[in-house]
Amino acid sequence: MNTKEAIVIGLGISGCSAARLLAESGYTVTCFEGESHIGGSLFEEIRPNGIRVQTHGPSVFHTDSEKVYQFIKRFGAFFPYNHRVFLSYQNKMVPLPLNANSLQVIFGNRQADALLSRLSAAFPGIKRISADRLIDSHDAKLIDLGRFIIENILTQSINRKDGSSFIPADDSYMNDAFVDIGNDDCYYTDSIQAMPMQGFMSIMENMIDHQAISVYLNTDALSRISLHQDSTTILFDGVPFKAPIIYTPSIDKLFDYRFGALPYRTGKVSFLDVQTDFQNECAVLLTPKNKDTIRITESKYMTLQDISGNTSLMLESPYTESSKGMGEPFEPVVNADSMKLYSKYADLAKAYPSLHLLGRIACFRNYSISESIEQAIGTVSGF
Ligand SMILES: Cc1cc2nc3c(=O)[nH]c(=O)nc-3n(C[C@H](O)[C@H](O)[C@H](O)COP(=O)(O)OP(=O)(O)OC[C@H]3O[C@@H](n4cnc5c(N)ncnc54)[C@H](O)[C@@H]3O)c2cc1C
C-alpha cells in the first residue's frame, strides 16, 4: 500500500517517465493530461494505409546515456536506426549535416577539397562545426560557407536568426546548421541511435501502465491546481497539497501570464498517402526554399513497417511564432529576451517547494527525448 502521493501534469515523455519513476519509488501518482490522449510532442497516429506517423514532426531517439537507454528499453523493444536527412538543393540531393560528400555535390570536387582543408586548418580536431563558428572564423571562404548554410538550409521561416546566434544554443536536435569535417552523413553523432519497434506511444502507454498510476485525460490541470495567495502553497481542488507536483506544461500559463507570454514556434503539418513503396530517397527531405512545405518526412523509413505498395508523407509548413495553446506542437524560442522573461517565472516557481518543473516546455529548453528522461530520473531520485 503506497502512502506517499504525487501529481504529474502533462503526459508527454517527461510526465510519463516521471509518473513511472514515482510509482516505482512508492508514490501513488495522479496524472492530468489536457488532451484526449497522452504523448505530447511524441504523439503518433496510424494512417488509413496502416503506416504509423509522428503527428508533430520526425523524432528519433538518440543518446550517449546508457542509463537512459536502459530505462526506456524496459517499456518496449528498439531497433538500431541511423537517421538520414537530405536537403533538396537545385534538384540535387545533399546529405545533412553538410559533409565531404555534400560539399562535392554542391561545389564540385576541387572546391570541396579546398574547403575541407581550410576547415581542418581552422578547426583542428573538431568533427562538426556550426554555421555560427564559420561566420566567426577569419577565413573568407569559410565565412561564405557559413552564409551558405544560413541562406540555403536554415530557413527564414524556422527563424534561426534570434539573438546573436543562428542556432539556439540548447538545440540538441538541430544538426542542419553544421558541417562535418569527414563524410559522416548520419544526422546524429550519439553512440546510441534507435527507434521503438512499436512506436513512442506504445512506450509511453507502457510507462504509465502501473497500478499506482491514475490518469485523467481531457483535464486541464489548471482547473484542479491553483496557487494560494501566500505565494508558496499549491492548492489541489482548493486544499493545500504539500507532496511533489511534477509540472510539464508552459509556466507562463501557471502564473496567468503575469509578466507576459513566452514565445514558442509552431508549425502546421498535413499528411499525404501515396500508393507506392517509397516516394523519397530518405526519411527526411528539407525543402527550405519552398514557401508551403519546408520538410517532408517519409515515416516508413523510421518505423520499419513492412507495408508494400503504400507510403505516407508528412508535410510541414513554415514555422510561425506564437504563444502556446494546449497540446500544440511547438518549441521554445530561446534567446536573451525570452530567457530573461522565463527566469522571472522560474523565480516565482522556486517559492513553491512542492512544485517541480520538468521537460522542454516547463523548463523552456529544447531538450531531446533522452535529456527529458534524464531530467525526470534526476528529479525523482532527488525526492
Ligand atoms: C518537431 C519536433 C521534433 C523533435 N525531434 C526530436 C528528435 O528527433 N529527437 C529527440 O530526442 N527529440 C526531439 N524533439 C524533442 C522531444 O520530442 C521533446 O523534448 C519531448 O517529446 C518533450 O516531452 P515533454 O513531455 O517535455 O513535453 P510535451 O511532449 O510537450 O508534453 C507536455 C504535455 O503537457 C500537456 N499539457 C499542456 N498543458 C496542460 C494542462 N494545462 N493540463 C494538463 N496537461 C497539459 C500537453 O498536452 C502535453 O501532452 C523534437 C521536438 C519537436 C517539437
The ligand as a MOL file (V3000), in Angstrom:
LIG
                    3D

  0  0  0     0  0            999 V3000
M  V30 BEGIN CTAB
M  V30 COUNTS 53 58 0 0 0
M  V30 BEGIN ATOM
M  V30 1 C 9.0650 18.8900 -34.1970 0
M  V30 2 C 9.9160 18.2710 -33.1220 0
M  V30 3 C 10.8840 17.3340 -33.4620 0
M  V30 4 C 11.6950 16.7800 -32.4590 0
M  V30 5 N 12.6280 15.8430 -32.8100 0
M  V30 6 C 13.3360 15.2220 -31.8480 0
M  V30 7 C 14.2340 14.1570 -32.1710 0
M  V30 8 O 14.3960 13.7800 -33.3250 0
M  V30 9 N 14.9080 13.5670 -31.1490 0
M  V30 10 C 14.7630 13.9560 -29.8390 0
M  V30 11 O 15.3930 13.3520 -28.9580 0
M  V30 12 N 13.9200 14.9640 -29.5050 0
M  V30 13 C 13.1930 15.5800 -30.4750 0
M  V30 14 N 12.3110 16.5650 -30.1420 0
M  V30 15 C 12.1750 16.9280 -28.7220 0
M  V30 16 C 11.3070 15.9110 -27.9450 0
M  V30 17 O 10.2340 15.4880 -28.7570 0
M  V30 18 C 10.7830 16.6020 -26.7090 0
M  V30 19 O 11.8600 17.0320 -25.9090 0
M  V30 20 C 9.8980 15.7470 -25.8200 0
M  V30 21 O 8.9950 14.9870 -26.5600 0
M  V30 22 C 9.1880 16.7070 -24.8950 0
M  V30 23 O 8.4200 15.9920 -23.9910 0
M  V30 24 P 7.7360 16.7380 -22.7530 0
M  V30 25 O 6.9890 15.7040 -22.0310 0
M  V30 26 O 8.7420 17.5250 -22.0110 0
M  V30 27 O 6.7500 17.8200 -23.3920 0
M  V30 28 P 5.4370 17.5800 -24.2620 0
M  V30 29 O 5.6210 16.4070 -25.1430 0
M  V30 30 O 5.1040 18.8770 -24.9030 0
M  V30 31 O 4.3240 17.2250 -23.1740 0
M  V30 32 C 3.6350 18.1870 -22.4250 0
M  V30 33 C 2.2290 17.6440 -22.1990 0
M  V30 34 O 1.5370 18.5440 -21.3350 0
M  V30 35 C 0.1690 18.5950 -21.7610 0
M  V30 36 N -0.4490 19.8160 -21.2100 0
M  V30 37 C -0.2530 21.0880 -21.6110 0
M  V30 38 N -0.9770 21.9350 -20.8420 0
M  V30 39 C -1.6550 21.1600 -19.9470 0
M  V30 40 C -2.5720 21.4630 -18.8740 0
M  V30 41 N -2.9280 22.7060 -18.5780 0
M  V30 42 N -3.0730 20.4220 -18.1650 0
M  V30 43 C -2.7040 19.1300 -18.4350 0
M  V30 44 N -1.8320 18.8070 -19.4460 0
M  V30 45 C -1.3210 19.8180 -20.1790 0
M  V30 46 C 0.2970 18.5760 -23.2790 0
M  V30 47 O -0.9420 18.2210 -23.8980 0
M  V30 48 C 1.3910 17.5340 -23.4670 0
M  V30 49 O 0.8640 16.2380 -23.5720 0
M  V30 50 C 11.5010 17.1560 -31.1100 0
M  V30 51 C 10.5090 18.0880 -30.7760 0
M  V30 52 C 9.7290 18.6480 -31.7620 0
M  V30 53 C 8.6630 19.6430 -31.3630 0
M  V30 END ATOM
M  V30 BEGIN BOND
M  V30 1 1 1 2
M  V30 2 1 2 3
M  V30 3 2 2 52
M  V30 4 2 3 4
M  V30 5 1 4 5
M  V30 6 1 4 50
M  V30 7 2 5 6
M  V30 8 1 6 7
M  V30 9 1 6 13
M  V30 10 2 7 8
M  V30 11 1 7 9
M  V30 12 1 9 10
M  V30 13 2 10 11
M  V30 14 1 10 12
M  V30 15 2 12 13
M  V30 16 1 13 14
M  V30 17 1 14 15
M  V30 18 1 14 50
M  V30 19 1 15 16
M  V30 20 1 16 17
M  V30 21 1 16 18
M  V30 22 1 18 19
M  V30 23 1 18 20
M  V30 24 1 20 21
M  V30 25 1 20 22
M  V30 26 1 22 23
M  V30 27 1 23 24
M  V30 28 2 24 25
M  V30 29 1 24 26
M  V30 30 1 24 27
M  V30 31 1 27 28
M  V30 32 2 28 29
M  V30 33 1 28 30
M  V30 34 1 28 31
M  V30 35 1 31 32
M  V30 36 1 32 33
M  V30 37 1 33 34
M  V30 38 1 33 48
M  V30 39 1 34 35
M  V30 40 1 35 36
M  V30 41 1 35 46
M  V30 42 1 36 37
M  V30 43 1 36 45
M  V30 44 2 37 38
M  V30 45 1 38 39
M  V30 46 1 39 40
M  V30 47 2 39 45
M  V30 48 1 40 41
M  V30 49 2 40 42
M  V30 50 1 42 43
M  V30 51 2 43 44
M  V30 52 1 44 45
M  V30 53 1 46 47
M  V30 54 1 46 48
M  V30 55 1 48 49
M  V30 56 2 50 51
M  V30 57 1 51 52
M  V30 58 1 52 53
M  V30 END BOND
M  V30 END CTAB
M  END
